[in-house]
Amino acid sequence: GAAMADAVFWDAPLPATMVGSGADHIQMTMPFLLYNMGGEMLYILQQRLYSQKIRKDKIECVLEDLVVSLYNPSLLREMLQRGPLPSNTYMTKVFHSIASTSIMTLSDSGMEKLYELMVMALKFQTLSVTHPKDIIAVTMNHLEQSRLLVRPGSAALQAADNALLWMVRYMKQVTGPQYHHVRAMVLKFCQGRKTRVSLFLREKLQYDNGMFPLSQGGGMPNDELVQMPGVIHYRDSGDSGASQPASMDAFKHPLVLAIGAQRKNDNFNFRTRDVTHGCNMYISQSDDQRLAALEASELPKLMAVFNGPPPLNPAAPPGPSSEEDATAAVAERRTHYTDADFLSMVLNRPSEAADSGGFKFNPFAQADMMEGNSPKRAVQLEGLQDDDGGEVIEIQPISRERFHAINSELAGMMEELEVLDTVYQGNASSSSLLELLREQGLA
């Protein structure tokens, strides 16, 4: 059934239009847009759900529903249809549709702010990478960290693992020059977005006008990507007349003193990866804490099963009779599109949660109040007025210790609810719930 179709998709060869010299740059970019923005959505909602102290079982249910929908192969298959670069309006509806598959109902204003945060985080990460190929690291961080948001052995974890392995196979087939095109497409998608975010403003990662400063520090990319200034290659003509590498030398270029050491990282290996963009910045953690969590999640065991990329599929993907018709059909969908259409066509999930435990949620209704800040404004940013470029979206990271404290508190509340449920079931003949609460000393 559906499980068999999903397995076929994850193991199927990639279409030739996604890799190779004639690859479609927009089609190549879509998985990076979907999974990096989706990872940010999961981070933000997790932090806001915990900060507003939603019931722990509901938080777990929401996150697992979102992960299953985000990593649904039908969703990726739809996004990989060849067509124009999607608009922000289209992508907002895509993620609103994903959110609608959970028991949580987001307010329109909450979804707008959530989407703005997702786009600004993606823009910051894409601008900040030292080399376009570091987008691999950003994507791997999002995919690996999303596995930590769901329970071991769950369907959500299996969905995240399938997407992770598929992306590893795909990214290993994208060439260095093609990553330049991917980065350019992501930045084109983010072009013109200048929403100010309090987290970036406080860390001086964003200017008051909403633009991001470019860092001039950091190490050079590794030898595979870029060589240090001053390296000289000597080449000889062989017997066949072709130029052959003969020797290499170097001189002390002044830029070397400013650049410092060259990085020795592997973007596919979380143990040696030195790019932290794409990690959860809304719940702070040290590098040691992050690595320990990934080790405990059996990520090394998962990555050990990777046995190389699948062969290319030289045939065009099935679809309309001509490439022009296919592109026109996708363009039409991405222009005239509704949430209900997407849910029924791609996710095969109802547009309204059938679960009786559904709840409405505004992620930014009490932004940062948990840290003791003013309800009107979390912090008055120095020299920044409300009319200096529009609204500032307020969100601040919470410490790992504070997160664990809230988690323990919610777990305790769940235990009390379970005790109360047991008492209620055993005293069904009692006249009122209030009497039961008084008997148990809970009212």
C-alpha positions in Angstrom: 0.0 0.0 0.0 1.2 3.5 1.0 4.2 2.1 2.8 5.4 0.2 -0.2 4.9 3.3 -2.5 7.0 5.4 0.0 9.8 2.8 0.0 9.9 2.8 -3.8 10.2 6.6 -3.9 13.0 6.8 -1.3 15.0 4.0 -3.2 14.2 5.1 -6.7 17.0 6.6 -8.9 17.0 10.4 -9.1 15.8 12.0 -12.4 18.5 13.2 -14.7 17.0 16.7 -14.5 18.2 16.9 -10.9 21.8 15.9 -11.3 24.4 16.0 -14.0 25.5 18.8 -16.3 22.0 19.5 -17.6 20.3 19.7 -14.2 17.4 22.2 -13.6 18.7 24.6 -11.0 15.2 25.3 -9.5 14.4 21.6 -9.2 17.7 21.0 -7.6 17.0 23.8 -5.0 13.5 22.6 -3.9 14.7 19.9 -1.4 17.0 22.5 0.3 14.2 25.0 0.6 11.7 22.5 1.9 13.8 20.8 4.5 15.8 23.8 5.8 12.7 25.9 6.2 10.8 22.9 7.6 13.6 22.3 10.2 13.3 26.0 11.3 9.5 25.6 11.7 10.0 22.6 13.9 12.5 24.4 16.1 10.4 27.5 16.6 7.2 25.6 17.3 8.9 23.3 19.8 10.3 26.3 21.7 7.0 28.2 21.6 4.9 25.2 22.7 7.2 24.5 25.7 7.4 28.2 26.6 3.6 28.5 26.7 3.5 25.2 28.7 1.2 23.3 26.5 0.5 19.8 27.8 3.5 17.6 27.1 1.5 14.9 25.4 0.0 17.4 23.0 3.5 18.8 22.2 4.8 15.4 21.4 1.8 14.7 19.2 2.1 18.0 17.4 5.8 17.6 16.7 5.5 14.0 15.5 2.5 14.9 13.2 4.6 17.8 11.7 7.6 15.6 11.2 5.5 12.9 9.4 3.9 15.5 7.1 7.2 17.4 6.4 9.0 14.2 5.4 6.1 12.7 3.5 7.5 11.5 0.2 4.4 12.7 -1.6 5.2 16.2 -0.5 8.8 16.0 -1.8 7.5 14.4 -5.0 5.2 17.4 -5.6 7.9 19.9 -4.8 10.3 18.3 -7.3 8.0 18.9 -10.2 9.7 21.1 -12.7 8.4 24.7 -12.7 9.2 28.2 -11.7 10.8 29.2 -8.4 7.9 29.2 -5.9 6.7 32.5 -4.4 6.6 33.2 -0.7 2.8 33.1 -0.9 3.0 29.6 -2.2 5.5 28.4 0.4 3.5 30.0 3.2 0.5 27.9 2.2 2.6 24.8 1.9 3.8 25.1 5.5 0.4 26.2 6.7 -0.9 23.0 5.2 1.7 21.0 6.9 0.8 22.6 10.3 -2.9 21.8 9.6 -2.2 18.1 9.7 -1.6 18.2 13.4 -4.0 18.7 16.3 -2.7 22.3 16.6 -4.6 25.1 14.7 -2.3 28.1 14.1 -3.8 31.6 14.0 -3.3 33.5 10.7 -1.1 36.1 12.4 0.9 33.4 14.2 1.5 31.6 10.9 2.7 34.8 9.2 5.2 35.5 12.0 6.3 31.9 12.0 6.9 32.0 8.3 8.9 35.2 8.5 11.1 33.7 11.1 11.7 30.7 8.9 12.6 32.8 5.9 14.9 35.1 7.8 16.7 32.2 9.4 17.2 30.6 6.0 18.5 33.8 4.5 20.9 34.4 7.4 22.3 30.8 7.2 22.7 30.9 3.4 24.4 34.3 3.5 26.7 33.2 6.3 28.2 30.0 4.9 31.9 30.3 3.9 31.4 28.3 0.8 28.2 27.3 -1.1 28.9 23.7 -0.5 28.5 24.4 3.2 24.8 24.3 2.5 25.3 20.5 2.9 26.1 21.1 6.6 23.2 23.5 7.1 20.8 20.9 5.7 22.4 18.0 7.6 22.1 19.9 10.8 18.3 20.5 10.2 17.7 16.9 9.3 19.7 15.4 12.2 18.3 17.8 14.8 14.7 17.1 13.7 15.3 13.4 14.7 15.8 14.6 18.2 12.3 16.1 18.5 10.4 12.8 18.2 10.3 9.6 20.2 12.6 6.6 19.4 10.9 3.9 17.4 8.1 6.2 16.2 6.7 6.5 12.7 8.0 10.1 12.7 11.5 9.0 13.4 11.3 6.6 10.5 10.1 9.3 8.2 12.9 11.6 9.3 15.5 8.9 8.7 14.2 8.1 5.2 14.4 11.8 4.3 17.9 12.1 5.8 19.3 9.2 3.8 17.6 10.4 0.6 19.2 13.8 1.0 22.6 12.4 1.7 22.4 10.4 -1.6 21.2 13.4 -3.5 23.7 15.9 -2.0 26.6 13.6 -2.8 25.7 13.8 -6.5 25.5 17.6 -6.6 28.7 19.1 -7.9 30.6 22.1 -6.4 29.6 24.5 -9.2 26.0 23.3 -8.9 26.0 24.3 -5.2 26.8 27.9 -6.3 23.5 27.8 -8.3 21.6 26.3 -5.4 22.8 29.0 -3.1 21.9 31.7 -5.7 18.4 30.2 -6.0 17.9 30.2 -2.3 19.0 33.8 -2.0 16.8 34.8 -4.9 13.8 33.2 -3.1 14.7 35.2 0.1 15.4 38.5 -1.8 13.7 41.5 -0.4 12.8 39.9 3.0 14.0 42.2 5.7 11.9 41.3 8.7 13.7 42.2 11.9 14.2 39.4 14.5 15.0 40.3 18.1 17.3 37.2 18.4 19.5 38.5 15.5 19.3 42.1 16.6 20.5 41.4 20.1 23.4 39.3 18.9 24.3 42.1 16.3 23.7 39.6 13.5 21.2 41.9 11.8 21.1 45.6 11.2 18.2 47.8 12.2 17.1 48.0 8.6 16.7 44.2 8.5 19.8 43.4 6.5 22.5 41.0 7.6 26.2 42.0 7.9 28.6 39.6 6.2 31.3 38.2 8.5 34.9 38.6 7.3 36.4 36.1 9.8 36.6 32.4 10.0 38.8 29.7 8.4 39.1 29.0 4.7 37.1 26.1 3.3 38.9 22.8 3.1 41.4 21.8 0.4 38.7 20.0 -1.6 36.9 23.3 -2.2 39.5 26.1 -2.0 43.3 26.3 -1.7 45.1 28.8 0.4 46.4 32.0 -1.2 50.0 31.6 -2.4 49.8 28.0 -3.6 51.6 27.5 -7.0 51.1 24.5 -9.2 53.7 23.5 -11.8 52.6 21.3 -14.7 54.6 19.4 -17.4 53.6 18.3 -20.8 53.7 14.5 -20.9 54.5 12.2 -23.8 51.0 12.5 -25.0 51.2 16.3 -25.1 48.7 16.7 -22.3 49.5 18.8 -19.3 50.4 16.8 -16.2 50.8 18.0 -12.6 54.5 18.0 -11.7 55.0 19.8 -8.4 53.6 22.3 -6.0 55.1 25.2 -4.1 53.8 28.1 -2.0 54.9 31.5 -0.8 53.7 33.5 2.2 50.8 35.4 0.9 49.8 38.3 3.1 46.2 37.1 3.1 47.2 33.9 4.9 47.9 35.9 8.1 44.4 37.4 8.0 42.6 34.1 7.1 44.2 31.8 9.7 43.9 28.0 9.5 42.2 26.1 6.8 39.2 24.0 7.9 39.5 20.3 8.0 35.8 19.3 8.2 33.5 16.8 6.6 30.0 18.3 6.1 28.4 14.8 6.1 30.0 13.8 9.4 28.4 15.4 12.5 31.5 14.6 14.5 33.9 16.6 12.4 31.4 19.2 10.9 32.4 22.7 12.0 29.3 24.5 10.6 26.6 25.1 13.3 24.2 27.0 11.0 21.0 24.9 10.9 21.2 23.8 14.5 18.4 24.7 16.9 19.2 28.3 18.0 16.0 28.7 20.0 17.0 26.3 22.7 20.6 26.9 23.4 23.0 24.1 23.8 26.8 23.6 23.8 28.6 21.6 21.1 29.2 18.8 23.6 25.5 18.6 24.5 24.5 18.6 20.8 27.1 15.9 19.9 26.1 13.7 22.9 22.4 13.9 21.8 23.2 12.9 18.3 25.4 10.0 19.5 22.6 8.8 21.7 20.0 9.0 18.9 21.7 6.1 17.0 22.7 8.5 14.2 26.0 6.7 13.6 24.2 3.4 13.2 21.8 5.0 10.7 24.6 6.6 8.6 26.5 3.3 8.5 23.8 1.8 6.2 24.4 4.4 3.5 26.1 2.5 0.7 26.4 5.1 -2.1 24.2 7.0 -4.4 21.7 5.3 -6.6 22.2 5.3 -10.3 20.9 8.2 -12.4 17.6 7.8 -14.2 18.3 8.9 -17.8 14.6 8.9 -18.7 12.4 11.9 -18.1 10.0 11.6 -15.2 6.4 10.5 -16.3 4.0 13.4 -16.8 2.3 15.4 -19.5 3.2 14.8 -23.1 5.8 17.6 -23.3 8.1 19.3 -20.9 6.4 22.6 -21.7 3.0 21.2 -20.7 4.5 19.8 -17.5 6.1 23.2 -16.5 2.9 25.1 -17.3 0.9 22.7 -15.2 3.2 23.2 -12.2 3.2 26.9 -12.7 -0.6 26.9 -12.7 -0.6 24.9 -9.4 1.9 27.2 -7.8 -0.2 30.2 -8.7 -3.8 29.1 -8.1 -3.5 26.9 -5.1 -5.4 26.5 -1.8 -4.6 24.7 1.5 -7.4 22.2 0.9 -6.1 21.3 -2.5 -2.6 20.7 -1.2 -3.8 18.6 1.7 -6.0 16.3 -0.4 -3.5 16.1 -3.3 -0.2 15.6 -1.5 -0.6 14.7 2.2 -3.8 12.8 2.0 -4.7 14.1 5.4 -7.9 16.0 6.5 -7.7 19.7 6.6 -9.1 19.7 10.1 -7.8 17.6 12.9 -10.3 14.9 13.8 -8.7 14.4 17.2 -10.8 15.7 20.0 -7.7 17.0 21.7 -7.2 19.7 19.0 -6.3 23.2 20.2 -5.8 26.6 18.8 -2.3 28.1 19.2 -0.7 31.5 18.6 3.1 31.0 18.9 3.8 34.6 19.6 0.9 35.5 22.0 3.3 35.5 25.0 6.6 35.8 23.3 9.5 35.6 25.7 7.4 36.2 28.8 8.7 33.0 30.2 12.1 34.6 30.7 10.5 37.3 32.9 10.4 40.0 30.2 7.8 42.7 29.8 4.6 41.5 28.1 4.6 44.7 26.0 8.1 44.2 24.7 10.6 41.6 25.7 13.5 44.0 25.7 13.8 47.6 24.6 16.5 47.3 21.9 19.0 50.0 22.3 18.5 52.8 19.7 15.7 50.9 17.9 12.2 52.3 17.7 9.1 50.6 16.5 9.0 52.8 13.4 12.6 52.1 12.4 11.6 49.5 9.8 8.4 47.9 10.9 7.6 45.3 13.5 10.3 43.3 15.3 9.4 39.7 15.8 10.3 38.9 19.4 11.8 35.5 20.2 14.7 34.6 22.4 16.5 31.3 23.0 15.9 29.6 26.2 18.7 27.8 28.0 19.0 24.0 28.0 18.6 24.0 31.7 15.4 26.0 31.6 14.1 23.8 28.8 14.7 20.7 31.0 13.0 22.4 34.0 9.9 23.1 31.9 10.0 19.6 30.5 10.1 18.1 34.1 7.3 20.4 35.2 5.1 19.3 32.3 5.9 15.7 32.9 4.8 16.2 36.6 1.5 17.8 35.4 0.9 14.8 33.2 1.4 12.4 36.1 -1.2 14.4 38.2 -3.6 14.2 35.3 -3.2 10.4 35.0 -3.8 10.0 38.8 -6.9 12.2 38.5 -8.1 10.2 35.5 -7.7 6.9 37.5 -9.6 8.3 40.4 -12.4 9.6 38.1 -12.7 6.3 36.4 -12.9 4.5 39.7 -15.6 6.9 41.1 -17.8 7.3 38.1 -20.9 7.3 40.4 -19.7 10.5 42.2 -22.0 13.5 41.8 -19.4 15.9 40.4 -15.8 16.2 39.4 -15.4 19.0 41.9 -16.1 16.7 44.7 -13.5 14.3 43.5 -10.9 17.1 43.3 -11.7 18.0 46.9 -11.4 14.4 48.0 -7.9 14.2 46.5 -6.8 17.6 47.8 -6.5 19.0 44.3 -9.2 21.7 44.7 
